[in-house]
């Protein structure tokens, strides 16, 4: 009997060891054919390395930043916020456990610059454009987006109701964004638009009234008005063009991993998971008037 009890205790110890094993040692099988982790073109074997900017702003990232984290505002490893949740959902489809996902700080403009990448893909509200696609590879859309304009309540621009009415005002946007391109190509203001290296500098310029209006994507506009500019308001969103703008994940040019990510996104769209993630994190980003 004593030998049996010892054997049972040993089995229990083995079970406990297995239960507390690192999650990265138990990746789930890939849900998409031909896309198991060991078959993918990765910067680090056995890990999915994802790039994004720092600070990591809501609603794209959430959950805060734990003490000691190098990430400002939100830490992407929480899995909270729209882009973090999408990234982990894609990783799961490819067979990666959460512990196998690593995040690296990548400034917005560097994500789609030519050359080698320190990430497998970058997710950072980067809109597909033909010019960018010449030097990097994009995934299919994970979010279709409209641009919007934020102003300060009580200012003259706050009474404008049309795109044409914005022409005489000083507008601004982050450098290298489709928001800036929209100002230059669609609004065509009489004053030269201001550009800023990061969006927080553009927000500060709006608060200081150095610019009259800030153009950003619609979900970001809701965060700006809710948190960064308490007396700000979304003047409106711009109408969709003939070809709608969309965000895509960015890969080093020609990386075959993009095909597997596209398959994973197709699964998430087909089974409704992507729509649920969008509803959870971006549901408030609706209802802004459309400027004609």
ChimeraX commands (.cxc) that place a marker at each C-alpha (Angstrom):
marker #1 position 0.00,0.00,0.00 radius 0.5
marker #1 position 2.88,2.35,0.90 radius 0.5
marker #1 position 4.44,1.80,-2.57 radius 0.5
marker #1 position 1.10,2.61,-4.23 radius 0.5
marker #1 position 0.77,5.83,-2.23 radius 0.5
marker #1 position 4.31,6.87,-3.19 radius 0.5
marker #1 position 3.58,6.18,-6.87 radius 0.5
marker #1 position 0.36,8.21,-6.69 radius 0.5
marker #1 position 2.22,11.10,-5.04 radius 0.5
marker #1 position 4.81,11.05,-7.83 radius 0.5
marker #1 position 2.10,11.16,-10.46 radius 0.5
marker #1 position 0.50,14.09,-8.63 radius 0.5
marker #1 position 3.78,15.96,-8.62 radius 0.5
marker #1 position 4.14,15.43,-12.35 radius 0.5
marker #1 position 0.60,16.71,-12.93 radius 0.5
marker #1 position 1.28,19.81,-10.83 radius 0.5
marker #1 position 4.46,20.50,-12.80 radius 0.5
marker #1 position 2.52,20.26,-16.05 radius 0.5
marker #1 position -0.24,22.52,-14.74 radius 0.5
marker #1 position 2.23,25.28,-13.92 radius 0.5
marker #1 position 4.30,24.99,-17.10 radius 0.5
marker #1 position 4.84,28.14,-19.09 radius 0.5
marker #1 position 1.94,28.85,-21.48 radius 0.5
marker #1 position 4.46,29.34,-24.26 radius 0.5
marker #1 position 5.27,25.61,-24.13 radius 0.5
marker #1 position 1.76,24.61,-25.15 radius 0.5
marker #1 position 0.86,26.42,-28.34 radius 0.5
marker #1 position -2.44,25.38,-29.84 radius 0.5
marker #1 position -2.56,23.84,-33.32 radius 0.5
marker #1 position -2.79,26.34,-36.16 radius 0.5
marker #1 position -6.36,26.84,-37.35 radius 0.5
marker #1 position -5.22,27.67,-40.87 radius 0.5
marker #1 position -3.65,25.03,-43.09 radius 0.5
marker #1 position 0.06,25.28,-43.78 radius 0.5
marker #1 position 0.60,27.98,-41.15 radius 0.5
marker #1 position 1.97,26.17,-38.11 radius 0.5
marker #1 position 4.50,28.28,-36.14 radius 0.5
marker #1 position 7.49,26.13,-37.19 radius 0.5
marker #1 position 6.68,26.72,-40.87 radius 0.5
marker #1 position 6.51,30.53,-40.71 radius 0.5
marker #1 position 9.15,33.09,-41.65 radius 0.5
marker #1 position 9.76,34.70,-38.24 radius 0.5
marker #1 position 12.43,37.03,-36.86 radius 0.5
marker #1 position 12.77,34.72,-33.81 radius 0.5
marker #1 position 12.08,31.00,-33.93 radius 0.5
marker #1 position 9.07,29.96,-31.89 radius 0.5
marker #1 position 7.89,33.50,-31.17 radius 0.5
marker #1 position 5.58,35.94,-32.93 radius 0.5
marker #1 position 7.13,39.42,-32.68 radius 0.5
marker #1 position 4.69,42.30,-33.11 radius 0.5
marker #1 position 5.60,45.97,-33.46 radius 0.5
marker #1 position 3.64,49.03,-32.41 radius 0.5
marker #1 position 4.26,52.60,-31.30 radius 0.5
marker #1 position 4.82,53.84,-27.76 radius 0.5
marker #1 position 2.72,55.38,-26.14 radius 0.5
marker #1 position 0.02,52.85,-26.96 radius 0.5
marker #1 position -3.23,54.85,-27.03 radius 0.5
marker #1 position -6.84,53.78,-26.49 radius 0.5
marker #1 position -9.07,52.53,-28.00 radius 0.5
marker #1 position -6.40,50.61,-29.91 radius 0.5
marker #1 position -4.72,49.41,-26.70 radius 0.5
marker #1 position -6.09,49.17,-23.17 radius 0.5
marker #1 position -5.58,47.77,-19.70 radius 0.5
marker #1 position -3.09,50.38,-18.50 radius 0.5
marker #1 position 0.63,50.00,-18.02 radius 0.5
marker #1 position 1.77,47.92,-15.01 radius 0.5
marker #1 position 4.52,49.25,-12.77 radius 0.5
marker #1 position 7.92,48.63,-14.34 radius 0.5
marker #1 position 6.58,48.32,-17.88 radius 0.5
marker #1 position 8.41,50.25,-20.60 radius 0.5
marker #1 position 5.08,50.87,-22.35 radius 0.5
marker #1 position 3.37,54.21,-21.75 radius 0.5
marker #1 position -0.39,54.56,-21.17 radius 0.5
marker #1 position -1.12,50.94,-22.12 radius 0.5
marker #1 position 0.95,47.78,-22.32 radius 0.5
marker #1 position 0.08,45.75,-25.46 radius 0.5
marker #1 position 0.68,42.47,-23.63 radius 0.5
marker #1 position -2.61,42.91,-21.72 radius 0.5
marker #1 position -4.55,41.80,-24.79 radius 0.5
marker #1 position -6.96,44.69,-24.21 radius 0.5
marker #1 position -7.87,47.35,-26.74 radius 0.5
marker #1 position -8.86,46.71,-30.34 radius 0.5
marker #1 position -5.46,46.21,-31.97 radius 0.5
marker #1 position -4.00,44.19,-29.11 radius 0.5
marker #1 position -7.06,41.92,-29.12 radius 0.5
marker #1 position -6.89,41.50,-32.91 radius 0.5
marker #1 position -3.17,40.70,-32.75 radius 0.5
marker #1 position -3.69,37.97,-30.14 radius 0.5
marker #1 position -6.67,36.56,-32.05 radius 0.5
marker #1 position -4.51,36.27,-35.18 radius 0.5
marker #1 position -1.68,34.72,-33.14 radius 0.5
marker #1 position -4.07,32.09,-31.78 radius 0.5
marker #1 position -5.23,31.22,-35.30 radius 0.5
marker #1 position -1.58,30.66,-36.25 radius 0.5
marker #1 position -1.04,28.33,-33.29 radius 0.5
marker #1 position 0.83,30.68,-30.93 radius 0.5
marker #1 position 0.11,30.70,-27.20 radius 0.5
marker #1 position -0.17,34.12,-25.59 radius 0.5
marker #1 position 3.24,33.65,-23.97 radius 0.5
marker #1 position 4.81,33.20,-27.42 radius 0.5
marker #1 position 3.80,36.73,-28.50 radius 0.5
marker #1 position 6.42,39.46,-28.02 radius 0.5
marker #1 position 5.94,43.19,-28.57 radius 0.5
marker #1 position 8.61,45.62,-29.78 radius 0.5
marker #1 position 8.47,49.42,-29.85 radius 0.5
marker #1 position 8.40,50.62,-33.45 radius 0.5
marker #1 position 7.83,54.32,-34.26 radius 0.5
marker #1 position 4.93,54.86,-36.65 radius 0.5
marker #1 position 6.95,56.08,-39.65 radius 0.5
marker #1 position 9.63,53.39,-39.27 radius 0.5
marker #1 position 7.04,50.62,-39.51 radius 0.5
marker #1 position 6.50,51.22,-43.23 radius 0.5
marker #1 position 9.98,52.53,-44.12 radius 0.5
marker #1 position 12.09,50.41,-46.52 radius 0.5
marker #1 position 14.49,47.84,-45.15 radius 0.5
marker #1 position 14.74,44.94,-42.69 radius 0.5
marker #1 position 12.24,44.78,-39.82 radius 0.5
marker #1 position 12.65,43.89,-36.15 radius 0.5
marker #1 position 9.06,42.59,-36.10 radius 0.5
marker #1 position 7.06,39.90,-37.87 radius 0.5
marker #1 position 4.21,42.35,-38.36 radius 0.5
marker #1 position 3.36,45.81,-37.09 radius 0.5
marker #1 position -0.15,46.84,-36.03 radius 0.5
marker #1 position -0.50,50.58,-35.47 radius 0.5
marker #1 position -3.43,52.13,-37.36 radius 0.5
marker #1 position -1.40,52.10,-40.58 radius 0.5
marker #1 position -3.56,52.70,-43.62 radius 0.5
marker #1 position -2.81,50.89,-46.85 radius 0.5
marker #1 position -1.57,53.15,-49.64 radius 0.5
marker #1 position -0.07,52.12,-52.99 radius 0.5
marker #1 position 3.06,54.18,-52.20 radius 0.5
marker #1 position 3.66,52.40,-48.89 radius 0.5
marker #1 position 2.95,49.03,-50.51 radius 0.5
marker #1 position 5.96,49.55,-52.79 radius 0.5
marker #1 position 8.36,49.04,-49.88 radius 0.5
marker #1 position 6.39,46.87,-47.40 radius 0.5
marker #1 position 3.73,44.18,-47.61 radius 0.5
marker #1 position 0.27,44.78,-46.13 radius 0.5
marker #1 position -2.27,42.33,-44.82 radius 0.5
marker #1 position -5.90,42.55,-45.86 radius 0.5
marker #1 position -8.05,44.99,-43.89 radius 0.5
marker #1 position -8.62,44.43,-40.19 radius 0.5
marker #1 position -10.51,47.72,-39.86 radius 0.5
marker #1 position -12.17,50.04,-42.39 radius 0.5
marker #1 position -11.90,53.64,-41.22 radius 0.5
marker #1 position -13.00,57.20,-41.91 radius 0.5
marker #1 position -11.00,60.31,-41.10 radius 0.5
marker #1 position -12.47,62.92,-38.74 radius 0.5
marker #1 position -11.67,66.40,-37.47 radius 0.5
marker #1 position -11.45,67.52,-33.85 radius 0.5
marker #1 position -11.86,71.18,-32.85 radius 0.5
marker #1 position -12.18,73.17,-29.63 radius 0.5
marker #1 position -15.69,74.11,-28.51 radius 0.5
marker #1 position -16.58,77.78,-28.87 radius 0.5
marker #1 position -14.02,78.53,-31.61 radius 0.5
marker #1 position -15.03,79.87,-34.99 radius 0.5
marker #1 position -14.29,76.60,-36.80 radius 0.5
marker #1 position -16.69,74.78,-34.45 radius 0.5
marker #1 position -19.65,76.13,-36.43 radius 0.5
marker #1 position -18.46,74.73,-39.79 radius 0.5
marker #1 position -20.70,72.05,-41.32 radius 0.5
marker #1 position -18.98,71.24,-44.64 radius 0.5
marker #1 position -15.58,70.20,-45.96 radius 0.5
marker #1 position -15.49,73.36,-48.08 radius 0.5
marker #1 position -15.98,75.47,-44.95 radius 0.5
marker #1 position -12.66,74.20,-43.54 radius 0.5
marker #1 position -10.51,75.69,-46.30 radius 0.5
marker #1 position -9.63,78.95,-44.54 radius 0.5
marker #1 position -8.53,77.36,-41.26 radius 0.5
marker #1 position -5.18,76.17,-39.93 radius 0.5
marker #1 position -5.31,72.37,-39.80 radius 0.5
marker #1 position -2.84,69.82,-38.49 radius 0.5
marker #1 position -2.05,66.11,-38.42 radius 0.5
marker #1 position 0.70,63.65,-37.59 radius 0.5
marker #1 position 3.53,63.42,-40.11 radius 0.5
marker #1 position 3.30,60.57,-42.60 radius 0.5
marker #1 position -0.35,59.75,-41.89 radius 0.5
marker #1 position -3.28,59.45,-44.26 radius 0.5
marker #1 position -4.86,62.13,-42.07 radius 0.5
marker #1 position -2.30,64.60,-43.38 radius 0.5
marker #1 position -2.78,63.29,-46.92 radius 0.5
marker #1 position -6.53,63.87,-46.57 radius 0.5
marker #1 position -5.95,67.51,-45.61 radius 0.5
marker #1 position -3.64,68.08,-48.56 radius 0.5
marker #1 position -5.59,66.15,-51.20 radius 0.5
marker #1 position -9.25,66.61,-50.20 radius 0.5
marker #1 position -9.60,69.72,-48.04 radius 0.5
marker #1 position -6.82,71.74,-49.72 radius 0.5
marker #1 position -6.78,74.57,-47.15 radius 0.5
marker #1 position -5.47,78.03,-48.04 radius 0.5
marker #1 position -3.07,77.90,-45.09 radius 0.5
marker #1 position -0.23,75.37,-45.11 radius 0.5
marker #1 position -1.14,72.47,-42.78 radius 0.5
marker #1 position 1.00,71.84,-39.71 radius 0.5
marker #1 position 2.64,68.44,-39.30 radius 0.5
marker #1 position 3.84,66.87,-36.06 radius 0.5
marker #1 position 6.16,63.91,-35.42 radius 0.5
marker #1 position 3.70,62.35,-32.94 radius 0.5
marker #1 position -0.01,62.71,-32.43 radius 0.5
marker #1 position 0.37,63.90,-28.83 radius 0.5
marker #1 position 2.28,66.96,-30.13 radius 0.5
marker #1 position -0.55,67.64,-32.58 radius 0.5
marker #1 position -3.08,67.36,-29.75 radius 0.5
marker #1 position -1.08,69.84,-27.68 radius 0.5
marker #1 position -1.04,72.25,-30.62 radius 0.5
marker #1 position -4.84,72.06,-30.77 radius 0.5
marker #1 position -5.10,72.72,-27.03 radius 0.5
marker #1 position -2.74,75.70,-27.38 radius 0.5
marker #1 position -4.82,76.94,-30.35 radius 0.5
marker #1 position -1.77,76.82,-32.64 radius 0.5
marker #1 position -4.03,74.96,-35.03 radius 0.5
marker #1 position -7.79,75.25,-35.49 radius 0.5
marker #1 position -8.53,71.63,-36.25 radius 0.5
marker #1 position -6.83,68.25,-35.87 radius 0.5
marker #1 position -7.47,65.50,-38.42 radius 0.5
marker #1 position -7.24,61.92,-37.14 radius 0.5
marker #1 position -9.04,58.62,-37.73 radius 0.5
marker #1 position -12.51,58.49,-36.19 radius 0.5
marker #1 position -11.86,56.17,-33.20 radius 0.5
marker #1 position -8.81,58.24,-32.22 radius 0.5
marker #1 position -10.97,61.38,-32.45 radius 0.5
marker #1 position -13.24,59.94,-29.75 radius 0.5
marker #1 position -10.25,59.34,-27.47 radius 0.5
marker #1 position -8.89,62.85,-28.11 radius 0.5
marker #1 position -12.17,64.48,-27.13 radius 0.5
marker #1 position -12.86,62.18,-24.19 radius 0.5
marker #1 position -9.42,62.29,-22.57 radius 0.5
marker #1 position -6.87,64.60,-24.16 radius 0.5
marker #1 position -8.92,67.71,-25.00 radius 0.5
marker #1 position -11.83,67.89,-22.53 radius 0.5
marker #1 position -13.25,70.99,-24.26 radius 0.5
marker #1 position -12.81,69.43,-27.68 radius 0.5
marker #1 position -15.49,68.05,-29.95 radius 0.5
marker #1 position -15.64,65.96,-33.08 radius 0.5
marker #1 position -16.76,68.42,-35.72 radius 0.5
marker #1 position -17.53,65.50,-38.01 radius 0.5
marker #1 position -16.18,62.62,-40.02 radius 0.5
marker #1 position -15.29,62.88,-43.67 radius 0.5
marker #1 position -17.24,60.97,-46.29 radius 0.5
marker #1 position -15.77,57.74,-47.59 radius 0.5
marker #1 position -14.10,57.98,-50.95 radius 0.5
marker #1 position -14.60,55.72,-53.92 radius 0.5
marker #1 position -11.97,53.40,-52.40 radius 0.5
marker #1 position -12.49,53.18,-48.65 radius 0.5
marker #1 position -9.49,53.58,-46.34 radius 0.5
marker #1 position -8.48,50.58,-44.30 radius 0.5
marker #1 position -5.86,49.57,-41.76 radius 0.5
marker #1 position -3.55,46.68,-42.53 radius 0.5
marker #1 position -0.79,44.90,-40.66 radius 0.5
marker #1 position 2.65,45.70,-42.06 radius 0.5
marker #1 position 5.34,43.12,-42.97 radius 0.5
marker #1 position 8.81,43.29,-44.42 radius 0.5
marker #1 position 8.40,43.37,-48.18 radius 0.5
marker #1 position 7.68,39.92,-49.56 radius 0.5
marker #1 position 7.40,38.11,-46.23 radius 0.5
marker #1 position 5.34,34.97,-46.81 radius 0.5
marker #1 position 3.92,35.32,-43.29 radius 0.5
marker #1 position 1.46,37.87,-44.70 radius 0.5
marker #1 position -0.41,35.12,-46.56 radius 0.5
marker #1 position -0.96,33.19,-43.33 radius 0.5
marker #1 position -2.09,36.32,-41.48 radius 0.5
marker #1 position -4.57,36.98,-44.29 radius 0.5
marker #1 position -5.92,33.44,-43.87 radius 0.5
marker #1 position -6.22,34.00,-40.11 radius 0.5
marker #1 position -8.08,37.27,-40.64 radius 0.5
marker #1 position -10.42,35.53,-43.07 radius 0.5
marker #1 position -11.27,32.97,-40.38 radius 0.5
marker #1 position -11.89,35.71,-37.79 radius 0.5
marker #1 position -14.17,37.56,-40.22 radius 0.5
marker #1 position -16.03,34.41,-41.21 radius 0.5
marker #1 position -16.72,33.20,-37.65 radius 0.5
marker #1 position -17.67,36.67,-36.39 radius 0.5
marker #1 position -14.75,37.05,-33.97 radius 0.5
marker #1 position -13.40,40.21,-35.61 radius 0.5
marker #1 position -16.82,41.87,-35.48 radius 0.5
marker #1 position -17.13,41.00,-31.77 radius 0.5
marker #1 position -13.70,42.52,-31.02 radius 0.5
marker #1 position -14.68,45.66,-32.91 radius 0.5
marker #1 position -17.97,45.88,-31.03 radius 0.5
marker #1 position -16.21,45.49,-27.70 radius 0.5
marker #1 position -13.50,48.11,-28.22 radius 0.5
marker #1 position -14.75,50.50,-30.91 radius 0.5
marker #1 position -18.52,50.60,-30.37 radius 0.5
marker #1 position -18.34,54.18,-29.08 radius 0.5
marker #1 position -16.68,55.33,-32.30 radius 0.5
marker #1 position -19.97,55.80,-34.12 radius 0.5
marker #1 position -22.52,58.52,-34.63 radius 0.5
marker #1 position -20.26,61.42,-35.62 radius 0.5
marker #1 position -21.92,63.59,-38.28 radius 0.5
marker #1 position -20.61,63.35,-41.84 radius 0.5
marker #1 position -19.26,66.60,-43.29 radius 0.5
marker #1 position -20.51,67.12,-46.82 radius 0.5
marker link #1:1,2 radius 0.2
marker link #1:2,3 radius 0.2
marker link #1:3,4 radius 0.2
marker link #1:4,5 radius 0.2
marker link #1:5,6 radius 0.2
marker link #1:6,7 radius 0.2
marker link #1:7,8 radius 0.2
marker link #1:8,9 radius 0.2
marker link #1:9,10 radius 0.2
marker link #1:10,11 radius 0.2
marker link #1:11,12 radius 0.2
marker link #1:12,13 radius 0.2
marker link #1:13,14 radius 0.2
marker link #1:14,15 radius 0.2
marker link #1:15,16 radius 0.2
marker link #1:16,17 radius 0.2
marker link #1:17,18 radius 0.2
marker link #1:18,19 radius 0.2
marker link #1:19,20 radius 0.2
marker link #1:20,21 radius 0.2
marker link #1:21,22 radius 0.2
marker link #1:22,23 radius 0.2
marker link #1:23,24 radius 0.2
marker link #1:24,25 radius 0.2
marker link #1:25,26 radius 0.2
marker link #1:26,27 radius 0.2
marker link #1:27,28 radius 0.2
marker link #1:28,29 radius 0.2
marker link #1:29,30 radius 0.2
marker link #1:30,31 radius 0.2
marker link #1:31,32 radius 0.2
marker link #1:32,33 radius 0.2
marker link #1:33,34 radius 0.2
marker link #1:34,35 radius 0.2
marker link #1:35,36 radius 0.2
marker link #1:36,37 radius 0.2
marker link #1:37,38 radius 0.2
marker link #1:38,39 radius 0.2
marker link #1:39,40 radius 0.2
marker link #1:40,41 radius 0.2
marker link #1:41,42 radius 0.2
marker link #1:42,43 radius 0.2
marker link #1:43,44 radius 0.2
marker link #1:44,45 radius 0.2
marker link #1:45,46 radius 0.2
marker link #1:46,47 radius 0.2
marker link #1:47,48 radius 0.2
marker link #1:48,49 radius 0.2
marker link #1:49,50 radius 0.2
marker link #1:50,51 radius 0.2
marker link #1:51,52 radius 0.2
marker link #1:52,53 radius 0.2
marker link #1:53,54 radius 0.2
marker link #1:54,55 radius 0.2
marker link #1:55,56 radius 0.2
marker link #1:56,57 radius 0.2
marker link #1:57,58 radius 0.2
marker link #1:58,59 radius 0.2
marker link #1:59,60 radius 0.2
marker link #1:60,61 radius 0.2
marker link #1:61,62 radius 0.2
marker link #1:62,63 radius 0.2
marker link #1:63,64 radius 0.2
marker link #1:64,65 radius 0.2
marker link #1:65,66 radius 0.2
marker link #1:66,67 radius 0.2
marker link #1:67,68 radius 0.2
marker link #1:68,69 radius 0.2
marker link #1:69,70 radius 0.2
marker link #1:70,71 radius 0.2
marker link #1:71,72 radius 0.2
marker link #1:72,73 radius 0.2
marker link #1:73,74 radius 0.2
marker link #1:74,75 radius 0.2
marker link #1:75,76 radius 0.2
marker link #1:76,77 radius 0.2
marker link #1:77,78 radius 0.2
marker link #1:78,79 radius 0.2
marker link #1:79,80 radius 0.2
marker link #1:80,81 radius 0.2
marker link #1:81,82 radius 0.2
marker link #1:82,83 radius 0.2
marker link #1:83,84 radius 0.2
marker link #1:84,85 radius 0.2
marker link #1:85,86 radius 0.2
marker link #1:86,87 radius 0.2
marker link #1:87,88 radius 0.2
marker link #1:88,89 radius 0.2
marker link #1:89,90 radius 0.2
marker link #1:90,91 radius 0.2
marker link #1:91,92 radius 0.2
marker link #1:92,93 radius 0.2
marker link #1:93,94 radius 0.2
marker link #1:94,95 radius 0.2
marker link #1:95,96 radius 0.2
marker link #1:96,97 radius 0.2
marker link #1:97,98 radius 0.2
marker link #1:98,99 radius 0.2
marker link #1:99,100 radius 0.2
marker link #1:100,101 radius 0.2
marker link #1:101,102 radius 0.2
marker link #1:102,103 radius 0.2
marker link #1:103,104 radius 0.2
marker link #1:104,105 radius 0.2
marker link #1:105,106 radius 0.2
marker link #1:106,107 radius 0.2
marker link #1:107,108 radius 0.2
marker link #1:108,109 radius 0.2
marker link #1:109,110 radius 0.2
marker link #1:110,111 radius 0.2
marker link #1:111,112 radius 0.2
marker link #1:112,113 radius 0.2
marker link #1:113,114 radius 0.2
marker link #1:114,115 radius 0.2
marker link #1:115,116 radius 0.2
marker link #1:116,117 radius 0.2
marker link #1:117,118 radius 0.2
marker link #1:118,119 radius 0.2
marker link #1:119,120 radius 0.2
marker link #1:120,121 radius 0.2
marker link #1:121,122 radius 0.2
marker link #1:122,123 radius 0.2
marker link #1:123,124 radius 0.2
marker link #1:124,125 radius 0.2
marker link #1:125,126 radius 0.2
marker link #1:126,127 radius 0.2
marker link #1:127,128 radius 0.2
marker link #1:128,129 radius 0.2
marker link #1:129,130 radius 0.2
marker link #1:130,131 radius 0.2
marker link #1:131,132 radius 0.2
marker link #1:132,133 radius 0.2
marker link #1:133,134 radius 0.2
marker link #1:134,135 radius 0.2
marker link #1:135,136 radius 0.2
marker link #1:136,137 radius 0.2
marker link #1:137,138 radius 0.2
marker link #1:138,139 radius 0.2
marker link #1:139,140 radius 0.2
marker link #1:140,141 radius 0.2
marker link #1:141,142 radius 0.2
marker link #1:142,143 radius 0.2
marker link #1:143,144 radius 0.2
marker link #1:144,145 radius 0.2
marker link #1:145,146 radius 0.2
marker link #1:146,147 radius 0.2
marker link #1:147,148 radius 0.2
marker link #1:148,149 radius 0.2
marker link #1:149,150 radius 0.2
marker link #1:150,151 radius 0.2
marker link #1:151,152 radius 0.2
marker link #1:152,153 radius 0.2
marker link #1:153,154 radius 0.2
marker link #1:154,155 radius 0.2
marker link #1:155,156 radius 0.2
marker link #1:156,157 radius 0.2
marker link #1:157,158 radius 0.2
marker link #1:158,159 radius 0.2
marker link #1:159,160 radius 0.2
marker link #1:160,161 radius 0.2
marker link #1:161,162 radius 0.2
marker link #1:162,163 radius 0.2
marker link #1:163,164 radius 0.2
marker link #1:164,165 radius 0.2
marker link #1:165,166 radius 0.2
marker link #1:166,167 radius 0.2
marker link #1:167,168 radius 0.2
marker link #1:168,169 radius 0.2
marker link #1:169,170 radius 0.2
marker link #1:170,171 radius 0.2
marker link #1:171,172 radius 0.2
marker link #1:172,173 radius 0.2
marker link #1:173,174 radius 0.2
marker link #1:174,175 radius 0.2
marker link #1:175,176 radius 0.2
marker link #1:176,177 radius 0.2
marker link #1:177,178 radius 0.2
marker link #1:178,179 radius 0.2
marker link #1:179,180 radius 0.2
marker link #1:180,181 radius 0.2
marker link #1:181,182 radius 0.2
marker link #1:182,183 radius 0.2
marker link #1:183,184 radius 0.2
marker link #1:184,185 radius 0.2
marker link #1:185,186 radius 0.2
marker link #1:186,187 radius 0.2
marker link #1:187,188 radius 0.2
marker link #1:188,189 radius 0.2
marker link #1:189,190 radius 0.2
marker link #1:190,191 radius 0.2
marker link #1:191,192 radius 0.2
marker link #1:192,193 radius 0.2
marker link #1:193,194 radius 0.2
marker link #1:194,195 radius 0.2
marker link #1:195,196 radius 0.2
marker link #1:196,197 radius 0.2
marker link #1:197,198 radius 0.2
marker link #1:198,199 radius 0.2
marker link #1:199,200 radius 0.2
marker link #1:200,201 radius 0.2
marker link #1:201,202 radius 0.2
marker link #1:202,203 radius 0.2
marker link #1:203,204 radius 0.2
marker link #1:204,205 radius 0.2
marker link #1:205,206 radius 0.2
marker link #1:206,207 radius 0.2
marker link #1:207,208 radius 0.2
marker link #1:208,209 radius 0.2
marker link #1:209,210 radius 0.2
marker link #1:210,211 radius 0.2
marker link #1:211,212 radius 0.2
marker link #1:212,213 radius 0.2
marker link #1:213,214 radius 0.2
marker link #1:214,215 radius 0.2
marker link #1:215,216 radius 0.2
marker link #1:216,217 radius 0.2
marker link #1:217,218 radius 0.2
marker link #1:218,219 radius 0.2
marker link #1:219,220 radius 0.2
marker link #1:220,221 radius 0.2
marker link #1:221,222 radius 0.2
marker link #1:222,223 radius 0.2
marker link #1:223,224 radius 0.2
marker link #1:224,225 radius 0.2
marker link #1:225,226 radius 0.2
marker link #1:226,227 radius 0.2
marker link #1:227,228 radius 0.2
marker link #1:228,229 radius 0.2
marker link #1:229,230 radius 0.2
marker link #1:230,231 radius 0.2
marker link #1:231,232 radius 0.2
marker link #1:232,233 radius 0.2
marker link #1:233,234 radius 0.2
marker link #1:234,235 radius 0.2
marker link #1:235,236 radius 0.2
marker link #1:236,237 radius 0.2
marker link #1:237,238 radius 0.2
marker link #1:238,239 radius 0.2
marker link #1:239,240 radius 0.2
marker link #1:240,241 radius 0.2
marker link #1:241,242 radius 0.2
marker link #1:242,243 radius 0.2
marker link #1:243,244 radius 0.2
marker link #1:244,245 radius 0.2
marker link #1:245,246 radius 0.2
marker link #1:246,247 radius 0.2
marker link #1:247,248 radius 0.2
marker link #1:248,249 radius 0.2
marker link #1:249,250 radius 0.2
marker link #1:250,251 radius 0.2
marker link #1:251,252 radius 0.2
marker link #1:252,253 radius 0.2
marker link #1:253,254 radius 0.2
marker link #1:254,255 radius 0.2
marker link #1:255,256 radius 0.2
marker link #1:256,257 radius 0.2
marker link #1:257,258 radius 0.2
marker link #1:258,259 radius 0.2
marker link #1:259,260 radius 0.2
marker link #1:260,261 radius 0.2
marker link #1:261,262 radius 0.2
marker link #1:262,263 radius 0.2
marker link #1:263,264 radius 0.2
marker link #1:264,265 radius 0.2
marker link #1:265,266 radius 0.2
marker link #1:266,267 radius 0.2
marker link #1:267,268 radius 0.2
marker link #1:268,269 radius 0.2
marker link #1:269,270 radius 0.2
marker link #1:270,271 radius 0.2
marker link #1:271,272 radius 0.2
marker link #1:272,273 radius 0.2
marker link #1:273,274 radius 0.2
marker link #1:274,275 radius 0.2
marker link #1:275,276 radius 0.2
marker link #1:276,277 radius 0.2
marker link #1:277,278 radius 0.2
marker link #1:278,279 radius 0.2
marker link #1:279,280 radius 0.2
marker link #1:280,281 radius 0.2
marker link #1:281,282 radius 0.2
marker link #1:282,283 radius 0.2
marker link #1:283,284 radius 0.2
marker link #1:284,285 radius 0.2
marker link #1:285,286 radius 0.2
marker link #1:286,287 radius 0.2
marker link #1:287,288 radius 0.2
marker link #1:288,289 radius 0.2
marker link #1:289,290 radius 0.2
marker link #1:290,291 radius 0.2
marker link #1:291,292 radius 0.2
view
